[in-house]
Amino acid sequence: MAEAEAEAKEASAKAKAEQRARAKERVLVPDGWATAVAAEALRDFKGRKFCAVDWFATFSAHPLAKKSSERPRRPEELLARFVVAVNDLQIVGFASACKRPRGTIEKRVFS
């Protein structure tokens, strides 16, 4: 009886370890993924103006950003991707920076 319980616990522990390994697995994502994720995160904000920090928090919480290869090595690489993505969206006209109050982004496209 105790032997069967020990085997069941061992199998359960092995399954949990495999699941954790799969969750930590990183994928290579195509170029432009950060701009796509930032645009998708932009849609989550209902108002016209919002804080850039909140936008970055939404961006970094996205499943694709979590699985990208930048995340575990150096978190500042994810911030660099976000800055480039915001610049891309500003060039296209989806968003623009506001000077008052600081750190505010203005949505230019409403969906």
N, C-alpha and C positions, 0 to 999 in steps of 0.2 A: 504494500500500500504506500509506504513512504517512498519507495523507489519510483513508483508511478508519478507521485506528486513532484518529486525532484526532476524527473524527465519533463514533466509538463512545465515547470518553472523555467527549466533550461531552454525549452523550445520557445517559450514566451519571451524570454530575454533575448534569444537569438533573433526572433522576429522583430522585436523592438529595435535592436541594433541595426538590422537591415533597413528598417523604415527610416531611422535617423540618418543613415548613410545616404539613402536616396534623397532625403529632404535637403541635405547639405550639398548635394551634387550641383555643380554649376554648369550652365550651358553657355555656349558661344552664341551670341545674338548678332543679327545683321547690323550693318551701319544704318544709322538713322533711328535706331530703336528708342533712344533717349528723347528725341523730338516727338515721336509718336506717343510715348508714355506721358510726356509733359502736356501734349495737346489733350490727351484723354483725361489727365488730372485737371486740366483747365475747365473742363465741362462740369466737374464736381462742384464748382463754386457758383452759387446762385446770384450773388450781387455783382455790381459793376466793378467795385474796387475790393481788393483783398490783400492780405499780407503775403509777401514773397516767402517768408519762413513757413507759413502754412502750406503753400504750394510745394515747397521742397519736401515737407513732411509727407504730403500725399504722394509725391513722386517717389520718394524712397520706400514707401509702404506698398507700392505696386508690386504684384508678383513677378513681373519681368525684371524689375530693378533688383529684387531680392535674389533672383536666380542668375543675374549677370555675373560675369567673371570678376568684375571690379570690387564687388562688395567685401569679400573676406580679406583681400590683401590690404588695401588701403581705402578707407572710407572717403578720403578727399578726392579720389578718382570719380566717385559717384557725384560729388558736388561739382566737379569740373564738367562732367557730362551734362548735368542739369543747367549750368551756366550757358553752355553752348546751345542746348536745346531752347532755352529762353531767348537767346539771341536769334536763333532761327525763327522762332515764332514772332518775335518783334519785327524782323525783316519782312515776313510774310504779311504782317498786319493783324495778327490774332491778339496781340497784347502790346501794351506800352508801359514804360516805367512812369510812375508819378513821383513828383518831388515832395508833395505834402500829403500826408506825413511820410517820412522816409520809409523805404522798404515796402512801399505799396505798389501793387501792379494793377493796371486798369485793363479790364477785358474789352476788347474791341469787337469781338464776334459773339453774338448771343445765340445759343442753340436751344 
